[in-house]
Amino acid sequence: MSHYFASCPKGLEYLLRDELIALGAADVHEALAGVRFSGNLETAYRACLWSRLASRILLPVAEFEAESDDALYAGVQAIDWSQHLASHGTLAVDANTAQSKLAHSQFLAQRVKDAVVDQFRQRGQDRPGVDTEEPDVRINLRLRRDRATVSIDLAGAPLHRRGWREQQGEAPLKENLAAAMLLRAGWPAMYAQGGALLDPMCGSGTLLIEGALMVADAAPGLRRSYFGFLGWQQHDIALWRALLEEARQRASTGLSALRSCFFGSDADPRMVQTAKRNAQEAGVAGFFTLDRHDAQHVAPPPETYGLVITNPPYGERLGDRESMPRLYRMLGEALRQRFTGWRAAILAGDAELGRATTLRAEKKYTLYNGALETVLLIFQLHPREDAPRERPPLSAGAQMLKNRLEKNVRHLRKRLEREGIHAWRAYDQDLPEYAAAIDVYTDTAGATHLHIQEYRAPADVPAEVAQTRLREIARAAGEVFETPRTRIALKTRERGKGGSKYGQFDQRGEHIEVEEGGLTFLVNLHDYLDTGLFLDHRLVRARLRELARGRRFLNLFAYTATASVYAAAGGARDTTSVDLSGTYLEWASRNLALNGFAGAKHRLVQADAAHFLQHAREHYGLIYVDPPTFSNSKRADDFDVQRDHVKLLLACADRLTADGLIVFSNNFRRFTLDRVALEERLIIENWGAASIPFDFSRRANIHDCWLLRLRAAEGQLNPWADARPKK
C-alpha cells in the first residue's frame, strides 16, 4: 500500500473523496484542494484513468525540512532517482511554495532538477534530459512553511485534459469542473430516469460531452495518449494494458446503449461548429443536437424533461459586467416560462448574478473556475400555480431587524470574502427587542445554515411575546440569507459557554462540514447548546497554528479539538487533547481524521484536566487552556474558573518546557485574572482585545485571552511581539 494525493480545484474535495472511495481507495481524507488516499498501484492507475474530478495524482516519495536551497538540494539528492527515472530519460519539475523562506518557484524547480541530474552524473551515468511537455517523469515539489514534499506526478499533465478537445472557447470551462456541476445537479440519476441534458450557452460543448461520457460509463482518461507513469521506472505495463482493455469494453457497452438526449445551442455560430468537432473527437456527436440561437429563445425538445445546465459569462473576460444581470434575467425568464418540471443548474459568477435570474435556488455550491470563485445554483422549475402564497408582511419591528441584518451583511461581505470566512456572527443583540445572536455557517457543499440563539427574555416580557419575536427573528434572517426554515436552528440560550452541561436540545445527530482557515470541521447546529466550533475563538485558533510548529501541543478542556487540528496543521510535533466527555472526544477524533491527522501522534485522553496535569510526566511547548465557567460533573471535582484558575495555570506551568507558552482563554464576562498569585512564576500578557474577530466587535467582551510564559524565560525573545493580528 502506498500513500497518494489527488489534487483538484477548491470546492471539489468532497465529491472527489466519494469518487476515490468508489474506485477502491482506502484511508481517504479530504484536504484543501485535494484528497489524500492509500492503495496499491492499480488504485493509482484507476484514479488516473477514471477520475472525472482530480487534476493530478501525486505519489509522495520524500518529505523533509528545506529552509535553504542547500537543504532542498540535499533532500532531493537523498532520494534514489534510479528507482523512478532512467539515465537516458527526460524529466520536468513543477514547484509551488507558500509561507516559506524559499519563495521563488522557478528557482526551486531549477534546484530540484539540478539535484536529480547531478545524482546521475555523480554515479557516472548519462545526464537525463528535460522535456516540459511530456517527460518520462514529472516531479512535483510542494514547499509549505519550509517543509518540502517531493512527489512523482503520475498524471503527467492535468487530468482535465481528456484528449478529445480540438478547440475551446474564449473562456473555457475545465472538464473536471463541468463534471462537478453535473454531479451536483444529479445528472446521472436524471439520465437513468429518462431525462435529457440541455445547455443553452454550450460554447465548445464541454458540459454536454462530459455529461454524455459520464452516463456512457466511458473513462475520462481513455482518449489520453500520455500519462506521467508511462516512462516511470516502476510502471507496470501489463497492469495498465489490462485496465485500458477493461475501460474500452465498458465504454463500448455504454456508448452502444446511449440515448440521443443531448441538446445544445449558442448564439455564436463558430462555437456551435467547435462543439460539433469536439463531440466528434469524443465519439458522441451522433447523440447530440446542436443549433445556433441565443439563450432567450431556448426551448425544450418535444415530450422531454431533464436538466438544463449552463455556464454563462460572468463579465470577467467575456462580455461586460453591467450587461450581465440582464442576460441572467433573460435566462431565468426563459427557464421559468418554458421548462416547467425540469431541473436547472447555473454556474454564476457570483451570488448577485445568480439572484438576477429571479429564480429561487434550492441548493448553492461554491466552486472555483480557475482562480475565480463562482456559485453553482440548482433550481427545481415549478409551475407558477405551484408557487407558495405570499406571506404577510413583516411587522415594523421585524422589518427593522431585517434592515439591520442587511446592513451588517453589506458591511462585512467584502472582508468575509477576502479572508475566506465561512462561519461568522451576523448579529448580536443589535436591537434590544430582538435579543439574539445569529451565526451564519456555509457548509462545504455551499448551503447556508443559520444558528439563532435567543438570549433569555426579561421576566417582564410575556412568554407569547418572546415566542413571537423568536419567530420573527427566524423569518427575517431566513429572508436576508435566503435560507429555508429546515436549515435554521433556533435556541434559547440560558447559560454561557460551559456550566454543568452544554444543554442537549434535539436528537438529530446531523453534522455539516464547515471550512475555517483551510481546515474542515464537523458542526452540529441542533443537538447541543454550542455547535462544536466557537466562532469567537477564530483568531486564537489561527495564532495557535502559527505557534505550534515543532512544539508538543496540549489542549485542555479540548471539546471537539478544533484547536488541536489547527496545531497539527501548523506543524506541531504531536498533539494531546484532554476532555472529560466521551461524546466530544469522539467528535474530536472525527475532526482530526477529517483533516488527515490520525494515529499515535494525536492522542485523545478522556480525563479531568486537573487530574491529567497531576499525573502527567511529559512537558509541552504549547498549552491551550479554554475552561468552562463552571462544572459540577459527577466524574470530577467541581470546577469554578474564577476560584480555580490559579491552581490550574500553575499546574500547567509545571508541565511547560523552558521556552514554552500557555494560551489561557475563557468566556466568563466577570472574570478577573489573579495576577498577584501568578506573576511570581509567570510573565503575563493580556491578548484579549486583539483576539476578538471583527464580526464580534459588537460584543468585545465575549472572551478574554492571556499569554503566559515562565519567568525563567524572561530574558528570551518574546515570541508574541510580532504575533498579534495586524490592524
N, C-alpha and C positions, 0 to 999 in steps of 0.2 A: 504494500500500500504506500502510495506517495501522496504528498500534500500539494494542492494546486490552488491557484487564484484565478477566477474568471472575472475579468473587468467588464463593466457595462456603463452606459450613461446613467447619471444620477436619476433616481426615480424608478429604475427598473429592477432594483435589487431583490425585491420580494417575489416578483414574477420569475426572475432568473433562479432564485432559490428553489421554487417549486419545479421549474423545468429541470434543473440538475438532479433533483431527487428522483424525478420520473425517469431520468436517463441512467439511474443506478448509482449516483454519487452517494458517499457516506460523509458523516461529520460535517454537514452543510450548515454554514453560518453566514449571515449577511454581514457586509462591511460597507463602508462608504464607497460608492461607485464600484461595487463588485461583491463577489461571494467567494468565501473560502470553502474548499471541499477536499475530500480524500477519495482515493480509488486507485485501481491499477491502470496500466497503460490503455487498456480497452476503454475504460471510463473516460480518459482524457481524449482519446480519438473520437469517441461518440460525441463528446461535448463539442469538439471542433467541427464535426460533420453535421450534427443535429441541432445545435443551439441556435435558436432564432433571435436570441436576446443578447448574448455575450458579444463583446468586442474583441477580446483576446483570451486565450487560455495560457496561463503562465505556470511554469514549473520552477519554483524556487530551488536554487542549488547552494546558496550560501547567504548568511546574514552576519554582519559584523559592524563594529563602530568605524566611522570614517569621518573624523573631524578635520582631516587634512588630505591633500591629494596623494601624499606618500602612503597614508593609511589606506586610502582607497585602492591605490595601485597594489599594495601588499596583499590586501584582502582578495582582490581579483586573482592575483598570481597564485594564491594558496589553493585555488580550485584547479583540479586536474582537467584541463580543457581537452585533452586527448580522448576523454570519455564522451565528449559531445561533438567535437569538430575535427575533421581530417586536416592534416597539414596542407593539403592541396585544395582545401575547401575555401568557401567565402563566408564572411560574416558581416553583420551590421549591428549597431548599438543604438538603442533608444534610451534616453535618460531623462528623468524628471526629478526635481528637487524642491523641497519646501522646508522652511524653518531650520535651515542648516547653514553652517559656515561656508560650505561649497555651494555657491548659488548660480553658477553658470552651467546650464545643461549641456551645451555643445562641448565645453571643456571637459565635463565629466565623461561624455561619450567618447571623446578622443583618448582620455586617460584609460578608460576601460579597454578600448581597442588596443592601445599600446601594451597594456599588461598581458593581454591574451597573445598577441603576435610575438612579444618578447619571450614568452614562455616557450613557444615552439622554436624560436631561434636558439635559446639557451640550451635546448635539447638537441641541437644540431639538425633540426628538421627545416623543411621549407616554411616560408612565411605565408600564412593564409592571406587571401585577398579580401578586398572589400567590395560588396555589392549591396547598395542601399535599396534596391528594388526587390530582388528575390534571392536573398542569401541562403546558403545551406543552413546557417544557424543565425537567428536573430536574438541578440542578448538584450534583456530589459534590466535597467538599473533604476531602482526607486530609492531615493535618499530622503528620509524624514527624520528631523531632529538629530542629524548627524549619524543616523543608523542606516546602513545600506542593505538592501535586499537585491541580490542578483538572481535573475530568473532566465530560463530558456522560454522564448515566446513560441509555443507550439503552433499557434495560428500563423505566424509569419507576416501576415497582413491582416488588417481589420476584418473580422468575420462578417460585418455588414456588407462587404463586397461579395455578393453571391456568385458572380460570374456571368450573369445574364444581362447586365446593364450595358446597352450600347451607347446611349446618350442620356443626359439628365437635364432637368430644367435649370433655370437661373438660381432657384433656391431649393435644392433637392432635399427630400426627406430621407434620412437614413433608413435602411431596411429594418434594422433591429428596433428602431423607434416605431416604424409602421407596424411591426409585429406586436409590439406592446400595446399600441392603440387597438388593434383587432382583438387581442386577448382581453383587455379591459372592457371592451364593448360586448364581449360574449359572442363573437362571430362563430367560432366552431360549433357551439350549441345551436345557434340560429340556423346554420347551414344544415345541421343534422335534422332540424325540424322542417326543412324545405324552403328556407329563406334565401333571398338574393342579396347581393352586395352591390352598392351603387356609390360612386364618387363623382359629385357634380363639378369638382375642380381637380381633375385627375392628374394634371401635369404630365410627368413622364410615366405614370401608371404604377408607381411603387405600391400603394395600398392595395390595388386590385390584384397585382401579381403576387404580393405576399399573401393575400387572402386566398388566392387560388392554390398556391403551393402548400399552404398550411392545411387546408382541408383535403388536399390530394395526398397527404402523407408523403410529400416529396422533401427529402432532406435539403435544408437550405444551402449546405456546402457541396452538394452533389455536382454542380457545374463548375466548381473552382478547380483550376489546374495547379494551384500552388498552395501548399501549407508549409509552415515553418519546420515541421518534423521530417519532411521528405529527405533532407540532406543531413539530418541529425544522426550521429553515430549509433544511437540506441533505437533507431527506427525499426519497427517490426513489420517488414513488407508483407508477409503472409497475413498477419492480423488485419492490416489496413485493407488489403485486397478483399478479404472476406467481408469486412464491414461495408466496403463500397458495393460489393455484389448484393448484399442484403438490402442496401439502400436503393439500388437500381430496381430490384424486384418489387419493393414496396411502392416506389414511385410509379412503376409501370401499372401495377394493380390499381393504385389510387387514381391516376390520370385516366385510365380506361373507364372508370366509373364517375368521373367528374361531370357535374351538370353545367349547362351553359347558362349561368345565372350571374354573370359579372357585367356590370354596366358602368360606363364612364363617359364623361364629356368634359370639354374645356373650351373656353372662348378663343384660345389661340390655336389655329389650325396646325402650327408647327408642333405643338405639344401633343396633339392628337396623333400625328404621324410618329412622333417619338415613342409614345405609349404603345402604338401598334408594333413598332420594330422591337421594343423591349419585350413585349408579350410573346412575339415570335421567337426571340432568342431564349426565353424562359420555357418555351414549349407549351404555352397555354393560350395562344392567340385564338384558337378555334372555339374557345369557351367565352370569348369577350364580345361585347357590342360597344363600340366606341364612336361617339358622334361629336360634332362641333356645335356647341351653343353655350351661352353663358348660364351661370347658376340660377339666374332669375327665372329661366324658362325650364328648369329641370322638372321632370315628371316621372312617376314610377311606371315601369312597363306594365301592360295589362295583366290583371289577375296575379299580381305578385305582392309579397310583403317581405320585409327583411331589414337590413341595416344600411342606412346612409352614413357614410364615413368620409371625412374630408379634412384637408389641411389648408385652410385659406391663407392668403398672405397676411402678414402682421403689420405691414407698414414699416418694417425694419430695412430690408433690402429691396423688396418689391413694393411697388405702389407708393402711396402717400398716406401717412398716418391719419391725416384729417379726413380722408375719404373712406377709411376702413370701417368706421361704425355703420355707415350707410350700406356697405357691402354685407356686413353681418346681419343687419336688419332685414335686408332683402332676402338673404338666405333663410333666415328664421321664418319669414312670412311664407316663403315658398314651401318650406317643410310643414308648417302648420296647416296650410290650405290643402296640400296635395298628398301628404304622406301619413294620413291618419292610420294608426295601428302599427306603424314602423318604429324602429328604434333609430336614434341618430347619435353620432359621435363627432364632435368638432374639436380640433386642436387649435385653441385660440391663443393669440399672442399674450394675452393677459386676461384677468377676470373682467376688466372693464369692457373689452371687446366681446367677451362671452355674454355679458349682460345685454349688449346691443342686439342680440338675436331676439330678445324679449321672450325667449323660451326658458322655462324653469328646469334647471338641471337636477336630476335625481342623484347623480354622483359626480364628483370632481376629483381629478388626479393631477398632481404636479409632475410634469415630465420636462426633460431638458432636450431641446433641439439644438445640438451643438452646445455652445455656452449659454444659449438663450433659454431662460426659464419660461415655460408655457403651461397652460392649463388644459387638460382634456376634459371636456364636458360631455356627459352621457344624458340623453333625453329619451323619455318614452312619449311618443306623439299621440296624445289622446284626442278624441273628437271634442269640439268646442262645448257640446252639450254636457260632456262628462266633467267639465271643469268645476271645481268646488264653488259653492255660492260665496259671494262676497261677505267677508266678515264685517261685523260692526266696527265703526271707527274706534281708535284708541281713546281712552279718557284723556282729559287735559294733562293730568299728572303723568300718565304713561307716555304721552307724546313728548313731554319734557324729558323723560328718561331716554326715549329713543333718540331725541335730538342730541342729548349729552353723549350717548354711546357713539353716534355717528361722528360727532366732533372728536371724541377720543380716538376713534379709528383713523380719521383723517390725519390727526396729529402724529400718530405712531406708525402709520403704514410704511412710509418710506424707510424708516430706520429698521423696522422689523424685517422688511425685505432685504435691506442692505446687509444686515447681520445674520440673516438666515434663521430667524427665530420662529419656531412653530408652536410654542406653548407660552402663553403670556397672559397678563392681567389687563383686562379691558376697562374695568370699572370697580371702584371700591368705595361704596357708600358716598358717592359724589353728591347725591341728593338725599337729605336726611329722611324723607318719607320713604325712600326705597333703599333701605339699609341692607345691602347685599354686596358680595364680591362676585364678579363674573370673570371666569378664566376661560380662555379660548385654547383648544387643542386641535391642531390639524394633524391627522394621522398620516402614516407613511403612504396610504392609498390616496391621499388628497382630500378626504372628507373632513369637514369641520364639526367639532363637538363642543358643547358648552357645559361648563361646570359652574352652577349657580349656588352659592352658599348664602342663604339669608341669615343675617345676624338676628339673634333673639329679639323680638319686638318688646318695647317697654310695656310694663304692666297696665298702663292706662290706654293701650291700643287694643280694641276688641279683637278677639280671635278671627272673626269673619273678615274684618278689615285687613288684618295681616295676611290672610289667605288670598284675598282679592289682589293685594299688592304683589304677592309672590307670583300669582298667575300673570299679572301684567308685566312683571319683570321677564318672565319666560317668553311671553309673546313678543314684547318689544325687542329683546335680544335675538329671538329667532328671526324676526323680520330683518334686523340690521345685518345679521351674519348669514341670512338665507339658509337657516338650519332647521330641519324638521323637528317636531317635538320628540321623536324617537331618539334623537341624538342630543337631548338636553337633560342633564342630571340636576335635579332640584333638591337642596338640602337646607335644613335649619341648623345652623352651626351654633351650638350652645357652649362648647368648650374650645379653648385654643388648642394648638398642636400639643399633643401629649395627654396628660390626665390619666385616669385609671385605665382608660381604653380608648381606642381610636373611634369606636362607635360604629357598629355594623348596621347597615340600612337594608339593602336588598340582598338577594342571594343569586344574582345572575351569573357570577363567575365569568363575566365578559371583560376581556382586556383588549385595548387597542395599542398599537405600536406608534410611538411618537419619537421624532428625531430631535435631539438637542446637542449642539456642538459637534455635529458629525457622528454622534453615537445614537443608539436606539434603546428606548426604554419601554417597558410594559406599564400601561396606565389603566387603572380600574376606576371609572367615574362614578359607579353606582353603589358598590358594596360596602364602602367604608367612608368615614368622615373625610379622610385625606385620600389622595389619588395614587400615591406611590412616587410622586415627583414633586418636591417642594419647589415651586417656581421662584419664590423669593430668594432661594439659595443658588440661583443660576451662576452668579459671578463667583461665589465661594467655590462651587464645583470647578469652574474654569481655572481658578487660581490653584486649587489642589492639583489639577493636571500639570500645571507649569512647574510646581514644586516637587512633584513626585519622582522625577527622573532619577534612577539609581538608588532610590531610598526604599526601605521596608516601610510599608504603609499599614497603619492600624486604624480601623474605623469602628468606633464605639457607638452604641445605640444605632446600629447600621441601617435599620429599617429595610428598605429594598436595595441597599448597596449601590445607589447611583453614584455616590462619592467614590466608591471602590472601583467602579467602572472607569470613571474619569482618571483616577490614579493609575490604573493599569494602562489606559490609553496614553498616559504621559510617560510611560517607561518605568514605572515602579518595579523594583526587584521582585517583590511579591506583595500580596495584599491579604489582610486578615480582617474579616467582617464579623463583629460580635453583636448579637441581638438575642433577647430572651424569647422572642416569638418564632416558633417553627414555621408559621404561615409566611412571615416576612422573609425568613431565610430561604424558603423555597422560591419565593418571588425574586429574591436577590440572586439565587442561583440561575434563574432563567434570564435575568438581566445580564449577568456576566457572560453566560453562554451565547446570548443573542449578539454580543459584540465580539465573540471569538476568544473570550477569556475563561478558561476552564482548567481543571487539573490541580495538582498539588500546590502550584504557585499561588492559588487563590482560595484561601481557607475560609470556610463558613463555620462559625462557632456559636452554638446555642448556649448562652450563658448570661448571667447578670454581669454588667460591665465592671462593677466594683469587685465582684468575686474573680473575674478573669484577671484583672490587674493584680490582685492579691497573690495569685498563684502563677502568674506569667514569669518566664525566665528570659525571654527574648527582649532585645532592645530594638526600637523603631526610630527611623529618621524622620517620620512624619506621622503625627497622630491627630485624627479628626474626632472631635467630641461635640456632638449635637444632641444633648439630652432632652427628654420631655420636661415640662414644667413640674409635673408631679406624677408619681406612680406608686400604686399600692398592690402590685402583683403578689399573688399567693406564693409564687416561686422565688421571691427575692425580698430583701428588706425594703421597707418604704423608702421612697426617694423624693426629695424636695430640692429643686435646683438652687434655690436661694440658700437653704440651710446646708446643703451637702456639696456645693461646688468646690469649696477649698480642698476638702479631703479628696475629692475626685481628681482635681487637677494636680495636686501634689503626688497622688498615686501615678498619674500619667508621667510626671516628671521623673519618677523612679525608673520608668521604662523607656526613657528618651536617650538617644545617643548624644554625645557631647555637642554635636553641631545640629541636633535635631530641632524640630518645630512642632508646637501644638497649635492647632486651629480650633478655637472654642467658640461655639455659637449657641444661642438659644432664643426662643421666641416669647419669653415671659416679659411682658411690657413693663412691669415694675421692678425688674431685676437690677440689683446693684452689685457690681463686682467688688469683692473684698480685697482691695489692692494691698492693704497693710499686711494681711496674712500671707499674701502670695509673693510680694516683691522682695522678700529676703532671699528667695530662691529663684525667682523667675523675673525676667525682663518682659514687660507687658506693653503692647502697642494696641491701641483701640483702632480697629479697622471697620467699625460698624457702618459709618456713613458711606464709605467707598464701596461697601459690599452690597448695597441696595441697588437692584436693577432699575433702569429708567421707568419701566412700566409700574413700579411700586412706589414712585416718588410721592404719590398722594398719601401714602401711609409709611413714612420714612422710619417709623419706629417698629416696623413689623418684626425685625430681629436685631440682635446685637452680635458683634463678632470681634474677637480679640486674637492677637497673635502672640504667642509666648515662646520664649527660648530660655535655656538655662543661663543663670547669671554667670556661671563659669565661662560661658562663651561670649561674654560682653565685649571683649576686645576684637572679636572676629567681625568680618564684614557683614553688615545686616543684609540678609538675602531679600528682605522685603522693601529695601529702599527704592528699588526701581520696579517693584512688582505690583504697584497699585494700578487699577484701571485708569487709563487716560481720560481726562475730562473732555 
